[in-house]
Amino acid sequence: MYRILVINPGSTSTKVSVFEDEKEVYSKRIHHSPEELRKYDRVVDQHEMRKELILETIESAGYPVSSFDAVAARGGILPPIESGTYRVNEEMVDYLLHKTKVDHASNLGPVIAYEIFLEHHIPAFTTDPVSVDEFDDLARFSGIPEISRRSLSHALNMKAVGRKVAKTVFQRKYEECNFVIAHLGGGISVSAHRKGRMIDVNNANDEGPFSPERTGELPVGDVVRTAFSGKYKTSKELKDRYTKRGGLVAYLRTNDLREAIKMAKNDGWARTVLKAMVLQIAKEIGAMCTVLKGDVDAIIITGGMANNSEFVEMIKEYVSKYALVTVVPGENEMEALALGALRILRGEEEPKEFRVGC
């Protein structure tokens, strides 16, 4: 039996779990007060404080740090890399501390895991960060040479549910299947997976369907006119409008799908907005079926919104003729991280080594 500590830092909390093989035996969300977080200039500077709280939490729950076989942490904002489980090394930590362009809470995960490795000699791993890039060359074309499409997605959950469905539904390996996987959360990623590689996906911040908080793809001409209209003083203000105050928030003043569905029962406008979002999701799924030339074993719907069966059924009405539709609700991040480390511990995979520029 292998015991794995899983660490998933968020902006105002840190989720920790203990897995014994595939089973989660303990879970706790550690909340961080605004007063505590304001002491730090950068999010990544919080690593020592969060590490101490994590170790105190698991020790008090009866899991001494010495009892773990591995630490698995959510990956940070790394350069484009292949899918897989990476050994957290000094080069990765240096990149997250000093070179990454985005000061994001997920950068804390590998840094904390590496410190535990140095202090307690427990191997540290991270699996499928958002920057996983397995694009086919044709997928990179945007329409002008100076802009390339980028692979940024909910790779961790999508890869995990791909493996799960391949095993439980088809009794095959993920590398033997073709899937279209739609992660429906605060942002929406719809991806094409061919024989174990995610060969295309919309960037949830820039492309694809609108979501609870994001606009998805927008008409270029209107974006340019808005940018030069004088209404927004900085690029950040405009970007926030598109990525934090778009989608359902813009149309219905809520980012909660459950509330939007409740509104739609008696509100024709809310009903129309929901139908429009469903249509855009279905169109993106159809596009990814085309990327796979129609050779699709299954369409997998996952993410937080997949918990709402009524919403999922609306999507199925559009896409169920393309392929088998299977639903794996939720984010599944903690399990995905644990299973990535477990495959290494069992010798089923070799850990990859992170190198900048490789």
Buried (B, 14 or more C-beta within 10 A) or exposed (E): EBBBBBBBBBEEBBBBBBBBBEEBEBEBEBEBEEEBBEEEEEBBBBBEBBBEBBBEBBEEBEBEBEEBBBBBBBBBBBBEBEBBBBBBBEBBBEBBBEEBEEEBBBBBBBBBBBBBBEEBEBBBBBBBBBBBBBBEEEBBEEEEEEEEBBBBBBBBBBBBBBBBBBEEBBEEEBEEBBBBBBBBBBBBBBBBBBEBBBBBBBBBBBBBBBBBBBBBBBEEEEBEEBEEEEEBEEEEEBEEBBBBBBBBBBBBEBBEBEBBBEBBEEBEEBBEBBEEBBBBBBBBBBBBBEBBEEEBBBBBBBBBBBBBEEBBEBBBEBBEEBBEBBBBBBBBBBBBBBBBBBBBBEEEBEBBEBEEEE
